[in-house]
Structure formats: structure tokens, C-alpha cells
Amino acid sequence: MHMHWQCSCGHVAHGDSEDEIVRKAQEHMRKDHGKEVSREEVLQAAKAASH
């Protein structure tokens, strides 16, 4: 299932699995914001893409 996650800064990560979306979101948060987020936090905010 294709999913997307959007950061409050506007960055959007796309992925075809939970593992991929979590990896991309965590990488963004670490690199651009210096913060760590849990897998659960990412998945709670991620949404299934409608297309």
C-alpha cells in the first residue's frame, strides 16, 4: 500500500511499505530537524495515498 507522511515544515515522504515510510520520515526528522521520532509516531501520522 502506498503511503505518505507530511512534516509540519511541508516535507512529504512517500513509501510503498510501513518500513519505507518510517525510514524516510525518521531520516528527514534527524537530518533536517535534529529530532528523533518513533516508528509509532510516524505511522500514526502517515496516511494511505488515494492514488
DSSP file (Angstrom, degrees, kcal/mol; ACC not computed):
  #  RESIDUE AA STRUCTURE BP1 BP2  ACC     N-H-->O    O-->H-N    N-H-->O    O-->H-N    TCO  KAPPA ALPHA  PHI   PSI    X-CA   Y-CA   Z-CA
    1    1 A M              0   0    0      0, 0.0     2,-0.3     0, 0.0    14,-0.0   0.000 360.0 360.0 360.0 130.0    0.0    0.0    0.0
    2    2 A H        -     0   0    0     47,-0.2    47,-2.7    12,-0.0     2,-0.3  -0.605 360.0-179.1 -77.8 132.9    1.4    3.4   -1.0
    3    3 A M  E     -AB  15  48A   0     12,-3.3    12,-2.2    -2,-0.3     2,-0.3  -0.871  14.6-157.2-128.7 160.7    1.6    5.8    2.0
    4    4 A H  E     -AB  14  47A   0     43,-2.8    43,-3.0    -2,-0.3     2,-0.4  -0.988   1.2-164.2-138.2 153.7    2.6    9.4    2.6
    5    5 A W  E     -A   13   0A   0      8,-2.3     8,-2.9    -2,-0.3     2,-0.5  -0.999   8.9-156.6-134.5 133.7    3.8   11.3    5.6
    6    6 A Q  E     -A   12   0A   0     -2,-0.4     6,-0.2    39,-0.3     2,-0.1  -0.959   7.0-145.4-120.1 129.0    3.9   15.1    5.8
    7    7 A C    >   -     0   0    0      4,-3.0     3,-1.9    -2,-0.5    18,-0.0  -0.469  29.6-112.6 -81.2 156.9    6.1   17.0    8.2
    8    8 A S  T 3  S+     0   0    0      1,-0.3    -1,-0.1    -2,-0.1    -2,-0.0   0.712 117.9  63.1 -64.1 -18.6    4.9   20.3    9.7
    9    9 A C  T 3  S-     0   0    0      2,-0.1    -1,-0.3     1,-0.0     3,-0.1   0.569 123.3-104.3 -80.9  -8.3    7.7   22.0    7.6
   10   10 A G  S <  S+     0   0    0     -3,-1.9    -2,-0.1     1,-0.4     2,-0.1   0.225  74.5 140.0 105.9 -14.1    5.9   20.8    4.5
   11   11 A H        -     0   0    0     -5,-0.1    -4,-3.0     1,-0.0     2,-0.4  -0.412  36.2-157.3 -63.5 135.6    8.3   18.0    3.5
   12   12 A V  E     -A    6   0A   0     -6,-0.2     2,-0.4    -2,-0.1    -6,-0.2  -0.972   6.0-163.1-120.3 130.7    6.4   14.9    2.2
   13   13 A A  E     -A    5   0A   0     -8,-2.9    -8,-2.3    -2,-0.4     2,-0.3  -0.913   6.7-161.8-110.1 139.3    7.8   11.4    2.3
   14   14 A H  E     +A    4   0A   0     -2,-0.4     2,-0.3   -10,-0.2   -10,-0.2  -0.906  14.9 164.8-118.8 147.7    6.3    8.7    0.1
   15   15 A G  E     -A    3   0A   0    -12,-2.2   -12,-3.3    -2,-0.3     3,-0.0  -0.993  40.0-139.3-159.1 158.5    6.7    4.9    0.5
   16   16 A D  S    S+     0   0    0     -2,-0.3     2,-0.3   -14,-0.2     3,-0.1   0.369  90.2  31.1-100.2   2.3    5.3    1.6   -0.5
   17   17 A S  S  > S-     0   0    0      1,-0.1     4,-2.2   -14,-0.1     5,-0.2  -0.972  82.6-110.0-151.0 163.6    5.6    0.0    2.9
   18   18 A E  H  > S+     0   0    0     -2,-0.3     4,-2.5     1,-0.2     5,-0.2   0.917 118.7  53.5 -61.0 -42.6    5.5    0.9    6.6
   19   19 A D  H  > S+     0   0    0      1,-0.2     4,-2.4     2,-0.2    -1,-0.2   0.904 109.5  47.8 -59.9 -42.2    9.2    0.3    6.8
   20   20 A E  H  > S+     0   0    0      2,-0.2     4,-2.4     1,-0.2    -1,-0.2   0.922 113.1  46.2 -66.9 -44.6   10.0    2.6    3.9
   21   21 A I  H  X S+     0   0    0     -4,-2.2     4,-2.4     2,-0.2     5,-0.2   0.892 113.6  49.6 -67.5 -38.5    7.8    5.5    5.2
   22   22 A V  H  X S+     0   0    0     -4,-2.5     4,-2.8    -5,-0.2     5,-0.3   0.934 111.5  48.9 -64.3 -46.0    9.2    5.2    8.7
   23   23 A R  H  X S+     0   0    0     -4,-2.4     4,-2.3    -5,-0.2    -2,-0.2   0.930 114.3  44.9 -59.7 -46.8   12.8    5.1    7.4
   24   24 A K  H  X S+     0   0    0     -4,-2.4     4,-2.2     2,-0.2    -1,-0.2   0.904 115.2  46.9 -66.6 -41.7   12.3    8.2    5.2
   25   25 A A  H  X S+     0   0    0     -4,-2.4     4,-2.6     2,-0.2    -2,-0.2   0.923 113.9  47.4 -66.9 -44.1   10.4   10.2    7.9
   26   26 A Q  H  X S+     0   0    0     -4,-2.8     4,-2.4    -5,-0.2     5,-0.2   0.901 111.6  51.2 -64.4 -40.2   13.0    9.4   10.6
   27   27 A E  H  X S+     0   0    0     -4,-2.3     4,-2.7    -5,-0.3     5,-0.3   0.925 111.5  47.7 -61.6 -45.1   15.8   10.3    8.2
   28   28 A H  H  X>S+     0   0    0     -4,-2.2     4,-3.0     1,-0.2     5,-0.6   0.939 112.7  47.7 -61.0 -48.6   14.1   13.6    7.5
   29   29 A M  H  X5S+     0   0    0     -4,-2.6     6,-2.0     1,-0.2     4,-1.3   0.893 116.1  44.2 -62.5 -40.5   13.5   14.5   11.1
   30   30 A R  H  X5S+     0   0    0     -4,-2.4     4,-0.9     4,-0.3    -2,-0.2   0.942 120.9  38.6 -67.8 -48.7   17.0   13.6   12.1
   31   31 A K  H  <5S+     0   0    0     -4,-2.7    -2,-0.2    -5,-0.2    -3,-0.2   0.912 128.4  28.2 -71.9 -45.7   18.7   15.4    9.2
   32   32 A D  H  <5S+     0   0    0     -4,-3.0    -3,-0.2    -5,-0.3    -1,-0.2   0.709 135.6  22.7 -94.5 -21.8   16.6   18.5    8.9
   33   33 A H  H  <<S-     0   0    0     -4,-1.3    -3,-0.2    -5,-0.6    -2,-0.1   0.484  90.2-126.0-125.0  -6.3   15.3   19.0   12.5
   34   34 A G     <  +     0   0    0     -4,-0.9     2,-0.3    -5,-0.5    -4,-0.3   0.801  69.4 124.7  64.4  28.9   17.8   17.2   14.7
   35   35 A K        -     0   0    0     -6,-2.0     2,-0.4    -9,-0.1    -1,-0.2  -0.881  55.7-137.8-122.6 152.2   14.9   15.2   16.3
   36   36 A E        -     0   0    0     -2,-0.3     2,-0.4    -3,-0.1   -10,-0.1  -0.906  19.9-171.9-105.0 135.7   14.2   11.5   16.8
   37   37 A V        -     0   0    0     -2,-0.4     2,-0.1   -11,-0.1    -7,-0.1  -0.962  21.3-119.8-125.1 147.1   10.7   10.2   16.2
   38   38 A S     >  -     0   0    0     -2,-0.4     4,-2.1     1,-0.1     5,-0.2  -0.368  23.4-113.3 -81.4 161.8    9.4    6.7   16.9
   39   39 A R  H  > S+     0   0    0      1,-0.2     4,-2.6     2,-0.2     5,-0.2   0.906 119.5  53.9 -56.1 -43.4    8.0    4.3   14.4
   40   40 A E  H  > S+     0   0    0      1,-0.2     4,-2.1     2,-0.2    -1,-0.2   0.885 106.1  51.4 -62.6 -40.4    4.7    4.6   16.2
   41   41 A E  H  > S+     0   0    0      2,-0.2     4,-1.4     1,-0.2    -1,-0.2   0.917 112.1  46.8 -63.2 -42.9    4.7    8.4   15.8
   42   42 A V  H  X S+     0   0    0     -4,-2.1     4,-1.7     1,-0.2     3,-0.3   0.947 113.7  46.7 -64.0 -48.5    5.4    8.2   12.1
   43   43 A L  H  < S+     0   0    0     -4,-2.6    -1,-0.2     1,-0.2    -2,-0.2   0.833 108.0  56.6 -66.6 -31.6    2.8    5.5   11.4
   44   44 A Q  H  < S+     0   0    0     -4,-2.1    -1,-0.2    -5,-0.2    -2,-0.2   0.869 115.1  38.2 -65.2 -35.4    0.2    7.4   13.4
   45   45 A A  H  < S+     0   0    0     -4,-1.4   -39,-0.3    -3,-0.3    -2,-0.2   0.659  97.8  98.4 -89.8 -17.6    0.7   10.5   11.2
   46   46 A A     <  -     0   0    0     -4,-1.7     2,-0.4   -41,-0.1   -41,-0.2  -0.362  56.8-159.3 -72.9 151.2    1.1    8.6    7.9
   47   47 A K  E     -B    4   0A   0    -43,-3.0   -43,-2.8    -2,-0.1     2,-0.3  -0.958  23.2-108.3-130.7 148.6   -1.8    8.2    5.6
   48   48 A A  E     -B    3   0A   0     -2,-0.4   -45,-0.3   -45,-0.2     2,-0.2  -0.593  40.0-120.7 -72.1 133.2   -2.6    5.8    2.8
   49   49 A A        -     0   0    0    -47,-2.7   -47,-0.2    -2,-0.3    -1,-0.1  -0.546   9.6-144.4 -77.0 141.3   -2.4    7.5   -0.6
   50   50 A S              0   0    0     -2,-0.2    -1,-0.1     1,-0.2   -47,-0.0   0.508 360.0 360.0 -85.5  -3.9   -5.5    7.5   -2.6
   51   51 A H              0   0    0    -49,-0.1    -1,-0.2     0, 0.0    -2,-0.0   0.389 360.0 360.0-128.9 360.0   -3.7    7.2   -5.9
